[in-house]
Amino acid sequence: MVNRVAVLSDVHAVLPAVEAVLAEPDVAAADLIVLTGDIACGPQPAQVMDLLTGLGDKARWIRGNADRELVEYRRGLRTSIPDPIGPSAAEGLREEHIDFLAALPTSLTLSVRGLGEVLFCHATPRDDEEVVLVDSGAERWAEVFAGVDPAVGTVVCGHTHMPFTRLAAGRLVVNPGSVGMPYGRAGAHWALLGPDVQLRRTPLDVERAIARIAADSAFEQAAAWADYFLNARATAEEASALFGGRS
């Protein structure tokens, strides 16, 4: 049984955001840090991988769809990546990073104090890029959870970059939002589990982070990329409309 778990999702290789969250006292004091995927596809891939692998056994990792795409690209299994920053991120990783990402599981179950059995995944328990939203209907959630062990009372997922908690199909669903690519509100979003669920947000000095990313990244459009995402210029309404067509 784990007392407290910090959940960081959709980091997208934004080093200043990860550093800010890891500096939070509640994250430092947590028993475990669970990374629920899409960790390395962004402007500072090697730097973020080195920082997070340095956490050792305190970190538990899940592979997201963007991580899978980086591995497939580097191993010649695909010739393109949907995200324009993807090829740069893939080339910025060392071979040891690729091997590490390739070996990651797609889900993880932990017993957390106050919550019981908690299933962590990237998008849904059955698919790393399937979309479900806070306002998805009851039948849709029941379909997504059809194969989940009945003992699991809480499901933690990411992928859509928008934090929420809700009850669905008899389970508590938690999306911590995105550390590195927030939609709707700036800041690095994450969650703290045990004995309850807290959705948290760590403020960033956005202009300083943009300048650092621009100076540090091999991606030619890094400054524009960081300005758009760290300022959360994609609104929650725009993101919901985009994802709604896929949910």
Helices and strands as residue ranges (DSSP letters): E 5-8, H 15-22, H 25-29, E 32-36, H 45-53, G 56-58, E 59-62, H 65-74, H 86-92, H 95-102, E 107-112, E 116-121, H 138-144, E 152-156, E 164-168, E 171-175, E 188-193, E 197-202, H 206-216, H 222-230, H 236-244
